[in-house]
Structures are given as structure tokens and as C-alpha cells.
Amino acid sequence: MKKENSILSHLDTDGNPQMVDVSGKQITTRTATAQSTVVFPVSVFKQLEKNKFLSSKGSIFATAIIAATMAAKRTADLIPLCHPLSLSQILINIEPGENLLLIKATVKCDGKTGVEMEALTAASVAALTVYDMCKALSHDIIISQTRLLEKKGGKSDFNR
């Protein structure tokens, strides 16, 4: 396991929050993939499968994909020290598993800073949207394991 950097880049020498200065960095193609898992009670998942993941509010998958895309584009408005980025691609994939949905969000840009937060935000908001679309069926739906899977570009790559 790689040792984590012990220096918090979003704090100045006095411990005050700051946006990282990326002005000296090179523009590179950067991608990140994050995932969230939504776990359902067995009876609820079977009902969703039977209905082809359509609810009275509409397509669960389509709504979550649109919400995730919008969230990725608004990450800098939600996370105070994130840089606003011009994203070139946002891909959201939702796959059913055993009583769960696995949501993967991949975000890409050409820039001076990475898109990890955009991918994490997209996966998280997609999971929250699935919950919202399904909460009438049960409040025992669990959103879990939101995590970064991979990032490429910049100073270092990461792959889980």
C-alpha cells in the first residue's frame, strides 16, 4: 500500500484553508473513476428488477445518470476548495448486482488539476438519486463504499 502524503495541500502554513495554486502545473489529460454502491432489501431489489428499474417517477437509471452528470459539472460549487474545471467527458455506468446497484463515474478533462472530486461527486449524487427514486419502497436502502477506483494524468497515477 502506498504511503499517503502527510502534507495537506489545502492548508497554508498557518492552518488556514486555501485553494491549491496550480498555475505552475502542465496541462495534461486527466481521468478519474469513482464508484458508489446502493444496497437494497431483497424484496425491493426483486421488485425493481421486475419493473426493469422503472419507478412511478420514471427511469431510475436515466434519472441517476442525468443527476450525476449535472453534479460532476457543479463540483466546484459544492466543494469549496475545488477548482472549476472544463470537463470533456462524463461517463456514468450503472450495473445491477446481487441486490445492489454498482455505480461507476468516469470523468475526463485536459487541465492542470485532477478530476477525482468530480468523479466522486458524480457517483455520490447518482447513488443519492437512486435512493430518492426508490425510497417510497423502503428506507432500508444503504449507500456504501463511495471510493476512488482510478486516476490518471498529472504527477502520479492511482489504481485500486
BAKE-376047 format. One line per field, with one value per atom (N, C-alpha, C): residue number from 0; residue in one letter; atom name; x, y, z. Coordinates in Angstrom, 2 decimals, always signed. Example, Ala and Ser with C-alpha at 12.3 -4.5 7.8 and 13.67 -1.06 7.14 Angstrom:
BEGIN
nuke (0, 0, 0, 1, 1, 1)
vexlo (a, a, a, s, s, s)
vexnu (N, CA, C, N, CA, C)
X (+13.19, +12.30, +13.20, +12.85, +13.67, +12.90)
Y (-5.69, -4.50, -3.30, -2.25, -1.06, +0.03)
Z (+7.80, +7.80, +7.80, +7.08, +7.14, +7.87)
END
This chain:
BEGIN
nuke (0, 0, 0, 1, 1, 1, 2, 2, 2, 3, 3, 3, 4, 4, 4, 5, 5, 5, 6, 6, 6, 7, 7, 7, 8, 8, 8, 9, 9, 9, 10, 10, 10, 11, 11, 11, 12, 12, 12, 13, 13, 13, 14, 14, 14, 15, 15, 15, 16, 16, 16, 17, 17, 17, 18, 18, 18, 19, 19, 19, 20, 20, 20, 21, 21, 21, 22, 22, 22, 23, 23, 23, 24, 24, 24, 25, 25, 25, 26, 26, 26, 27, 27, 27, 28, 28, 28, 29, 29, 29, 30, 30, 30, 31, 31, 31, 32, 32, 32, 33, 33, 33, 34, 34, 34, 35, 35, 35, 36, 36, 36, 37, 37, 37, 38, 38, 38, 39, 39, 39, 40, 40, 40, 41, 41, 41, 42, 42, 42, 43, 43, 43, 44, 44, 44, 45, 45, 45, 46, 46, 46, 47, 47, 47, 48, 48, 48, 49, 49, 49, 50, 50, 50, 51, 51, 51, 52, 52, 52, 53, 53, 53, 54, 54, 54, 55, 55, 55, 56, 56, 56, 57, 57, 57, 58, 58, 58, 59, 59, 59, 60, 60, 60, 61, 61, 61, 62, 62, 62, 63, 63, 63, 64, 64, 64, 65, 65, 65, 66, 66, 66, 67, 67, 67, 68, 68, 68, 69, 69, 69, 70, 70, 70, 71, 71, 71, 72, 72, 72, 73, 73, 73, 74, 74, 74, 75, 75, 75, 76, 76, 76, 77, 77, 77, 78, 78, 78, 79, 79, 79, 80, 80, 80, 81, 81, 81, 82, 82, 82, 83, 83, 83, 84, 84, 84, 85, 85, 85, 86, 86, 86, 87, 87, 87, 88, 88, 88, 89, 89, 89, 90, 90, 90, 91, 91, 91, 92, 92, 92, 93, 93, 93, 94, 94, 94, 95, 95, 95, 96, 96, 96, 97, 97, 97, 98, 98, 98, 99, 99, 99, 100, 100, 100, 101, 101, 101, 102, 102, 102, 103, 103, 103, 104, 104, 104, 105, 105, 105, 106, 106, 106, 107, 107, 107, 108, 108, 108, 109, 109, 109, 110, 110, 110, 111, 111, 111, 112, 112, 112, 113, 113, 113, 114, 114, 114, 115, 115, 115, 116, 116, 116, 117, 117, 117, 118, 118, 118, 119, 119, 119, 120, 120, 120, 121, 121, 121, 122, 122, 122, 123, 123, 123, 124, 124, 124, 125, 125, 125, 126, 126, 126, 127, 127, 127, 128, 128, 128, 129, 129, 129, 130, 130, 130, 131, 131, 131, 132, 132, 132, 133, 133, 133, 134, 134, 134, 135, 135, 135, 136, 136, 136, 137, 137, 137, 138, 138, 138, 139, 139, 139, 140, 140, 140, 141, 141, 141, 142, 142, 142, 143, 143, 143, 144, 144, 144, 145, 145, 145, 146, 146, 146, 147, 147, 147, 148, 148, 148, 149, 149, 149, 150, 150, 150, 151, 151, 151, 152, 152, 152, 153, 153, 153, 154, 154, 154, 155, 155, 155, 156, 156, 156, 157, 157, 157, 158, 158, 158, 159, 159, 159)
vexlo (m, m, m, k, k, k, k, k, k, e, e, e, n, n, n, s, s, s, i, i, i, l, l, l, s, s, s, h, h, h, l, l, l, d, d, d, t, t, t, d, d, d, g, g, g, n, n, n, p, p, p, q, q, q, m, m, m, v, v, v, d, d, d, v, v, v, s, s, s, g, g, g, k, k, k, q, q, q, i, i, i, t, t, t, t, t, t, r, r, r, t, t, t, a, a, a, t, t, t, a, a, a, q, q, q, s, s, s, t, t, t, v, v, v, v, v, v, f, f, f, p, p, p, v, v, v, s, s, s, v, v, v, f, f, f, k, k, k, q, q, q, l, l, l, e, e, e, k, k, k, n, n, n, k, k, k, f, f, f, l, l, l, s, s, s, s, s, s, k, k, k, g, g, g, s, s, s, i, i, i, f, f, f, a, a, a, t, t, t, a, a, a, i, i, i, i, i, i, a, a, a, a, a, a, t, t, t, m, m, m, a, a, a, a, a, a, k, k, k, r, r, r, t, t, t, a, a, a, d, d, d, l, l, l, i, i, i, p, p, p, l, l, l, c, c, c, h, h, h, p, p, p, l, l, l, s, s, s, l, l, l, s, s, s, q, q, q, i, i, i, l, l, l, i, i, i, n, n, n, i, i, i, e, e, e, p, p, p, g, g, g, e, e, e, n, n, n, l, l, l, l, l, l, l, l, l, i, i, i, k, k, k, a, a, a, t, t, t, v, v, v, k, k, k, c, c, c, d, d, d, g, g, g, k, k, k, t, t, t, g, g, g, v, v, v, e, e, e, m, m, m, e, e, e, a, a, a, l, l, l, t, t, t, a, a, a, a, a, a, s, s, s, v, v, v, a, a, a, a, a, a, l, l, l, t, t, t, v, v, v, y, y, y, d, d, d, m, m, m, c, c, c, k, k, k, a, a, a, l, l, l, s, s, s, h, h, h, d, d, d, i, i, i, i, i, i, i, i, i, s, s, s, q, q, q, t, t, t, r, r, r, l, l, l, l, l, l, e, e, e, k, k, k, k, k, k, g, g, g, g, g, g, k, k, k, s, s, s, d, d, d, f, f, f, n, n, n, r, r, r)
vexnu (N, CA, C, N, CA, C, N, CA, C, N, CA, C, N, CA, C, N, CA, C, N, CA, C, N, CA, C, N, CA, C, N, CA, C, N, CA, C, N, CA, C, N, CA, C, N, CA, C, N, CA, C, N, CA, C, N, CA, C, N, CA, C, N, CA, C, N, CA, C, N, CA, C, N, CA, C, N, CA, C, N, CA, C, N, CA, C, N, CA, C, N, CA, C, N, CA, C, N, CA, C, N, CA, C, N, CA, C, N, CA, C, N, CA, C, N, CA, C, N, CA, C, N, CA, C, N, CA, C, N, CA, C, N, CA, C, N, CA, C, N, CA, C, N, CA, C, N, CA, C, N, CA, C, N, CA, C, N, CA, C, N, CA, C, N, CA, C, N, CA, C, N, CA, C, N, CA, C, N, CA, C, N, CA, C, N, CA, C, N, CA, C, N, CA, C, N, CA, C, N, CA, C, N, CA, C, N, CA, C, N, CA, C, N, CA, C, N, CA, C, N, CA, C, N, CA, C, N, CA, C, N, CA, C, N, CA, C, N, CA, C, N, CA, C, N, CA, C, N, CA, C, N, CA, C, N, CA, C, N, CA, C, N, CA, C, N, CA, C, N, CA, C, N, CA, C, N, CA, C, N, CA, C, N, CA, C, N, CA, C, N, CA, C, N, CA, C, N, CA, C, N, CA, C, N, CA, C, N, CA, C, N, CA, C, N, CA, C, N, CA, C, N, CA, C, N, CA, C, N, CA, C, N, CA, C, N, CA, C, N, CA, C, N, CA, C, N, CA, C, N, CA, C, N, CA, C, N, CA, C, N, CA, C, N, CA, C, N, CA, C, N, CA, C, N, CA, C, N, CA, C, N, CA, C, N, CA, C, N, CA, C, N, CA, C, N, CA, C, N, CA, C, N, CA, C, N, CA, C, N, CA, C, N, CA, C, N, CA, C, N, CA, C, N, CA, C, N, CA, C, N, CA, C, N, CA, C, N, CA, C, N, CA, C, N, CA, C, N, CA, C, N, CA, C, N, CA, C, N, CA, C, N, CA, C, N, CA, C, N, CA, C, N, CA, C, N, CA, C, N, CA, C, N, CA, C, N, CA, C, N, CA, C, N, CA, C, N, CA, C, N, CA, C, N, CA, C, N, CA, C, N, CA, C, N, CA, C, N, CA, C, N, CA, C, N, CA, C, N, CA, C, N, CA, C, N, CA, C, N, CA, C, N, CA, C, N, CA, C, N, CA, C, N, CA, C, N, CA, C)
X (+0.85, +0.00, +0.89, +0.59, +1.37, +1.13, +2.22, +2.11, +1.47, +0.50, -0.20, +0.68, +0.51, +1.21, +0.75, +1.69, +1.32, +1.09, +1.31, +1.11, -0.27, -1.09, -2.42, -2.30, -2.51, -2.28, -3.31, -4.43, -5.46, -5.36, -4.20, -3.96, -2.68, -2.72, -1.50, -0.65, +0.48, +1.40, +0.80, -0.24, -0.92, -2.13, -2.38, -3.50, -4.82, -4.77, -5.99, -6.27, -7.55, -7.88, -7.44, -7.00, -6.60, -6.83, -7.12, -7.18, -5.75, -5.44, -4.09, -3.75, -2.55, -2.07, -1.58, -2.29, -1.91, -1.30, -1.00, -0.54, +0.76, +1.60, +2.87, +2.78, +1.63, +1.48, +1.24, +1.59, +1.37, -0.07, -0.62, -1.93, -1.72, -2.44, -2.40, -3.82, -4.00, -5.29, -5.39, -6.48, -6.68, -8.01, -8.01, -9.24, -9.30, -10.51, -10.72, -12.01, -11.99, -13.17, -13.45, -14.70, -15.14, -16.38, -16.68, -17.88, -18.60, -19.90, -20.76, -21.60, -21.96, -22.80, -24.09, -25.21, -26.51, -27.06, -27.26, -27.71, -29.18, -29.97, -31.42, -31.83, -32.93, -33.54, -33.91, -33.80, -34.02, -35.36, -36.44, -37.77, -37.87, -37.23, -37.25, -36.48, -35.29, -34.50, -35.24, -35.87, -36.64, -37.77, -38.43, -39.49, -38.93, -37.78, -37.15, -36.75, -36.16, -35.78, -37.01, -38.06, -39.31, -39.85, -39.71, -40.20, -39.15, -38.07, -36.99, -36.41, -36.35, -35.79, -36.51, -37.82, -38.68, -39.51, -39.63, -40.45, -41.58, -42.43, -43.52, -42.96, -41.70, -41.05, -40.33, -40.22, -39.55, -38.42, -37.51, -36.38, -35.37, -35.13, -34.17, -32.77, -32.36, -31.02, -30.85, -31.79, -31.67, -31.64, -32.48, -32.51, -31.20, -30.67, -29.40, -28.24, -28.25, -27.19, -27.22, -28.39, -28.50, -28.06, -28.51, -28.13, -26.62, -26.01, -24.56, -23.80, -24.26, -23.63, -23.71, -24.88, -25.04, -24.15, -24.07, -23.27, -21.78, -21.28, -19.87, -19.54, -20.43, -20.21, -20.29, -20.92, -21.11, -20.24, -19.27, -18.47, -17.82, -17.26, -16.60, -17.60, -18.89, -19.90, -20.24, -19.95, -20.31, -19.14, -17.95, -16.75, -15.93, -15.83, -15.32, -13.94, -13.00, -11.65, -11.31, -12.32, -12.12, -12.02, -11.19, -11.09, -12.25, -12.82, -13.80, -13.07, -13.60, -12.94, -13.85, -13.22, -13.93, -13.82, -14.89, -14.87, -15.11, -14.36, -14.52, -15.36, -15.49, -16.30, -16.74, -17.99, -18.53, -19.27, -18.83, -19.48, -20.01, -21.28, -21.89, -22.40, -22.01, -22.43, -23.09, -24.28, -25.00, -25.25, -24.72, -24.85, -25.54, -26.58, -27.19, -26.26, -26.23, -25.53, -26.52, -26.02, -26.90, -27.50, -28.74, -29.47, -28.78, -28.07, -27.40, -27.22, -26.95, -26.54, -25.14, -24.26, -22.91, -22.83, -22.54, -22.48, -21.02, -20.60, -19.25, -19.34, -18.54, -18.49, -17.05, -16.88, -15.57, -15.65, -14.70, -14.68, -13.31, -13.32, -12.10, -12.02, -10.80, -10.57, -9.12, -8.85, -7.47, -7.27, -6.40, -6.24, -5.00, -4.92, -3.78, -4.05, -5.26, -5.61, -6.55, -6.56, -7.30, -8.80, -9.48, -10.95, -11.49, -10.70, -11.15, -12.43, -12.47, -13.64, -14.87, -14.70, -15.82, -16.37, -15.48, -15.92, -16.60, -16.02, -16.63, -17.98, -18.08, -19.34, -20.40, -20.02, -20.97, -21.49, -20.58, -21.00, -21.91, -21.56, -22.35, -23.75, -23.84, -25.14, -26.00, -25.38, -26.15, -26.75, -25.96, -26.46, -27.58, -27.42, -28.47, -29.75, -29.59, -30.75, -31.47, -30.71, -31.33, -32.12, -31.53, -32.24, -33.54, -33.46, -34.65, -35.73, -35.31, -36.26, -36.92, -36.26, -36.72, -37.19, -37.06, -37.35, -38.81, -39.72, -41.12, -41.28, -40.33, -40.39, -39.78, -38.76, -38.09, -37.13, -36.99, -35.96, -34.75, -34.73, -33.61, -32.61, -32.63, -31.65, -30.37, -29.24, -27.95, -27.03, -26.51, -25.47, -24.13, -23.24, -21.98, -20.82, -19.64, -18.40, -18.25, -18.43, -18.08, -16.58, -15.91, -14.44, -13.87, -12.65, -11.91, -11.36, -11.56, -11.02, -9.71, -9.66, -8.51, -8.41, -7.17, -6.94, -5.69, -5.71, -4.58, -4.34, -3.06, -2.67, -2.11, -1.37, -0.77, +0.49, +0.82, +2.07, +2.12, +1.01, +1.01, -0.33, -0.26, -1.45, -1.83, -3.09, -3.58, -4.51, -4.40, -5.29, -5.56, -6.84, -7.21, -7.25)
Y (-1.18, +0.00, +1.24, +2.18, +3.40, +4.29, +4.86, +5.77, +7.07, +7.53, +8.76, +9.98, +11.03, +12.28, +12.89, +13.26, +13.80, +15.31, +15.95, +17.39, +17.65, +18.40, +18.74, +19.97, +19.79, +20.87, +21.99, +21.75, +22.78, +23.64, +23.56, +24.40, +25.20, +26.49, +27.28, +27.01, +27.68, +27.41, +27.75, +28.57, +28.90, +28.01, +27.04, +26.13, +26.64, +27.70, +28.26, +27.59, +27.43, +26.81, +27.67, +27.00, +27.70, +26.81, +27.42, +26.68, +26.48, +25.27, +24.95, +25.77, +26.31, +27.06, +26.07, +25.97, +25.05, +25.78, +27.05, +27.86, +27.33, +26.68, +26.16, +24.77, +24.15, +22.79, +22.78, +21.65, +21.46, +20.99, +21.38, +20.87, +19.46, +18.52, +17.12, +16.58, +15.49, +14.80, +14.05, +14.27, +13.68, +12.95, +11.76, +10.99, +10.44, +10.23, +9.59, +8.78, +7.63, +6.79, +6.53, +6.75, +6.51, +5.62, +5.00, +4.17, +4.35, +4.13, +4.04, +2.79, +2.19, +1.01, +1.32, +0.91, +1.07, -0.33, -0.65, -1.98, -1.91, -2.86, -2.88, -4.10, -3.98, -5.19, -6.12, -7.42, -8.40, -8.18, -8.02, -7.88, -6.61, -5.55, -4.29, -4.46, -5.09, -5.27, -6.14, -7.20, -8.07, -7.28, -6.41, -5.58, -4.62, -4.02, -3.11, -3.85, -5.02, -5.83, -6.18, -6.59, -6.98, -5.81, -4.59, -3.38, -2.76, -3.49, -3.01, -1.67, -1.52, -0.33, +0.95, +0.82, +1.98, +2.20, +3.44, +3.76, +4.67, +5.03, +5.95, +7.33, +7.59, +8.86, +8.80, +7.59, +7.45, +6.44, +6.49, +5.57, +5.91, +4.94, +5.15, +5.39, +4.58, +4.71, +6.05, +6.38, +7.61, +8.84, +8.85, +10.00, +10.10, +8.98, +8.98, +9.43, +9.01, +9.41, +10.91, +11.46, +12.91, +13.66, +13.21, +13.86, +13.81, +12.67, +12.51, +13.44, +13.55, +14.43, +15.88, +16.28, +17.65, +17.90, +16.92, +17.08, +17.21, +16.39, +16.48, +17.88, +18.44, +19.79, +20.87, +20.60, +21.60, +21.35, +20.45, +20.08, +21.28, +22.20, +23.37, +24.26, +24.17, +24.92, +24.23, +22.94, +22.15, +21.95, +21.76, +21.50, +22.79, +23.48, +24.86, +25.09, +24.16, +24.43, +23.74, +23.21, +22.60, +23.69, +23.43, +24.35, +24.10, +25.16, +24.94, +24.38, +23.31, +22.65, +22.58, +22.61, +22.38, +20.90, +20.17, +18.72, +18.36, +17.38, +16.97, +15.71, +14.93, +13.71, +13.29, +12.83, +12.26, +10.99, +9.85, +8.58, +7.99, +7.63, +7.03, +5.65, +4.63, +3.27, +2.72, +2.16, +1.56, +0.10, -0.79, -2.23, -2.88, -3.67, -4.43, -5.57, -5.81, -6.95, -7.75, -8.44, -9.22, -8.29, -7.88, -6.95, -5.60, -5.20, -3.90, -3.33, -2.03, -1.35, -0.82, -1.08, -0.56, +0.60, +1.77, +2.98, +3.36, +3.50, +3.96, +5.25, +6.22, +7.51, +7.76, +8.01, +8.35, +9.76, +10.59, +11.99, +12.28, +13.11, +13.41, +14.90, +15.43, +16.81, +16.98, +18.06, +18.49, +19.70, +19.55, +20.65, +20.50, +21.39, +21.44, +20.75, +20.27, +19.57, +18.42, +17.43, +16.21, +16.32, +15.25, +15.21, +14.17, +13.85, +12.87, +13.33, +14.58, +15.08, +15.09, +15.37, +15.35, +13.93, +12.94, +11.55, +11.09, +11.43, +11.06, +11.74, +12.99, +13.71, +13.09, +12.77, +12.16, +10.83, +9.96, +8.66, +8.83, +9.76, +10.00, +10.51, +11.46, +12.04, +11.03, +10.21, +9.14, +8.21, +7.83, +6.96, +7.63, +8.90, +9.63, +9.72, +9.87, +9.94, +8.60, +7.50, +6.18, +6.04, +6.44, +6.38, +7.18, +8.40, +9.25, +8.61, +7.99, +7.36, +6.12, +5.50, +4.22, +4.29, +5.42, +5.49, +5.20, +5.35, +5.01, +3.50, +2.71, +1.26, +0.82, +1.57, +1.20, +2.30, +2.47, +3.37, +2.57, +1.27, +0.40, +0.26, +1.17, +1.19, +1.80, +1.19, +1.62, +2.08, +3.27, +3.77, +3.49, +2.78, +2.41, +2.45, +2.41, +2.27, +3.25, +4.51, +5.51, +5.68, +5.42, +5.46, +5.70, +6.21, +6.40, +5.06, +4.71, +3.47, +3.70, +4.83, +5.07, +6.55, +7.01, +8.35, +8.28, +9.02, +9.07, +10.52, +10.81, +12.15, +12.92, +13.94, +14.71, +14.07, +14.39, +13.95, +12.44, +11.87, +10.44, +9.80, +8.55, +7.78, +6.94, +6.52, +5.68, +4.64, +3.41, +2.35, +1.41, +1.29, +0.43, -1.00)
Z (+0.00, +0.00, +0.00, -0.85, -0.95, +0.26, +0.80, +1.94, +1.47, +2.24, +1.89, +2.18, +1.41, +1.62, +2.93, +3.81, +5.12, +5.08, +3.95, +3.84, +3.23, +3.94, +3.42, +2.55, +1.26, +0.29, +0.37, +1.04, +1.13, +2.39, +3.08, +4.25, +4.04, +4.41, +4.33, +5.58, +5.71, +6.82, +8.18, +8.21, +9.47, +9.73, +8.84, +9.02, +8.47, +7.70, +7.10, +5.76, +5.42, +4.13, +2.96, +1.91, +0.68, -0.52, -1.64, -2.89, -3.36, -3.82, -4.26, -5.50, -5.54, -6.70, -7.75, -8.87, -9.94, -11.14, -10.96, -12.10, -12.70, -11.93, -12.46, -13.05, -12.98, -13.49, -14.99, -15.61, -17.03, -17.28, -18.40, -18.82, -19.35, -18.77, -19.23, -19.25, -19.96, -19.94, -18.63, -17.93, -16.61, -16.58, -16.02, -15.87, -14.45, -13.99, -12.69, -12.76, -12.08, -11.98, -10.51, -10.11, -8.74, -8.79, -7.67, -7.62, -6.30, -6.35, -5.17, -5.32, -4.21, -4.21, -3.48, -4.07, -3.44, -3.18, -1.91, -1.50, -1.09, -1.59, -1.37, -0.55, +0.20, +0.74, -0.43, -0.23, -1.30, -2.00, -1.24, -1.86, -2.71, -2.28, -3.04, -4.34, -4.27, -5.48, -6.49, -6.02, -6.92, -7.60, -6.85, -7.42, -8.46, -8.18, -9.13, -10.41, -10.25, -11.43, -12.26, -11.58, -12.27, -13.08, -12.54, -13.22, -14.13, -14.40, -15.28, -14.80, -13.48, -12.83, -13.25, -13.46, -13.71, -12.45, -12.04, -10.87, -11.31, -10.38, -10.71, -11.08, -10.71, -11.05, -12.40, -12.98, -14.27, -14.19, -15.16, -15.23, -14.13, -13.28, -12.18, -12.75, -13.72, -14.29, -15.02, -15.89, -16.67, -15.77, -14.75, -13.84, -13.07, -12.60, -11.86, -12.75, -14.00, -14.94, -15.18, -15.39, -15.61, -14.35, -13.17, -11.91, -11.71, -11.99, -11.83, -12.77, -13.99, -14.97, -14.51, -14.06, -13.56, -12.35, -11.45, -10.24, -10.55, -11.48, -11.85, -12.35, -13.15, -13.70, -12.64, -11.51, -10.45, -9.22, -9.32, -8.16, -7.48, -8.25, -7.65, -6.89, -7.21, -6.47, -5.15, -5.05, -3.87, -2.91, -3.42, -2.62, -2.64, -1.52, -1.51, -2.13, -2.00, -2.48, -3.79, -4.47, -5.80, -6.86, -7.83, -8.98, -9.94, -10.52, -11.59, -12.81, -13.38, -14.49, -15.70, -16.87, -18.11, -18.43, -18.16, -18.34, -19.80, -20.28, -21.67, -21.81, -20.74, -20.82, -19.42, -19.33, -18.11, -18.53, -18.01, -18.31, -17.01, -17.00, -15.82, -16.23, -15.47, -15.74, -14.49, -14.63, -13.51, -13.85, -13.02, -13.24, -12.05, -12.30, -11.21, -10.78, -9.48, -8.91, -8.08, -7.08, -6.21, -5.16, -5.39, -4.51, -4.37, -5.42, -5.36, -6.75, -6.77, -7.99, -7.76, -8.72, -8.68, -9.67, -9.16, -9.97, -10.17, -11.43, -11.73, -12.53, -12.11, -12.79, -13.24, -14.54, -15.08, -15.65, -15.24, -15.66, -16.28, -17.32, -18.07, -18.36, -18.32, -18.74, -19.16, -19.85, -20.11, -19.21, -18.22, -17.28, -16.42, -15.41, -14.51, -13.18, -12.98, -11.76, -12.10, -11.22, -11.49, -11.31, -11.66, -11.65, -10.66, -9.63, -8.65, -7.95, -7.55, -6.82, -7.71, -8.99, -9.91, -10.07, -10.16, -10.28, -8.99, -7.85, -6.56, -6.36, -6.75, -6.63, -7.53, -8.76, -9.70, -9.17, -8.69, -8.16, -6.95, -6.08, -4.86, -5.19, -6.08, -6.43, -7.20, -8.02, -8.68, -7.63, -6.62, -5.56, -4.78, -4.46, -3.75, -4.58, -5.88, -6.77, -6.82, -6.87, -6.82, -5.52, -4.42, -3.14, -3.21, -3.72, -3.83, -4.69, -5.78, -6.69, -6.08, -5.08, -4.54, -3.09, -2.44, -1.01, -0.67, -1.61, -1.36, -1.12, -1.64, -1.46, -0.13, +0.34, +1.58, +2.00, +3.30, +3.84, +4.31, +4.02, +4.38, +3.24, +2.30, +1.21, +1.78, +1.45, +2.01, +0.87, +1.01, +0.09, +0.78, +0.08, +0.73, -0.24, +0.32, -0.43, -1.58, -1.31, -2.32, -2.23, -3.36, -3.33, -4.71, -4.71, -5.95, -6.40, -7.66, -8.21, -8.96, -9.68, -10.54, -10.88, -11.02, -11.58, -12.44, -13.54, -14.47, -14.86, -15.13, -15.54, -14.35, -14.63, -13.55, -13.02, -11.77, -11.16, -10.91, -10.49, -10.17, -10.52, -10.89, -11.19, -9.97, -9.93, -8.83, -9.43, -8.96, -9.42, -8.25, -7.89, -6.76, -7.22)
END
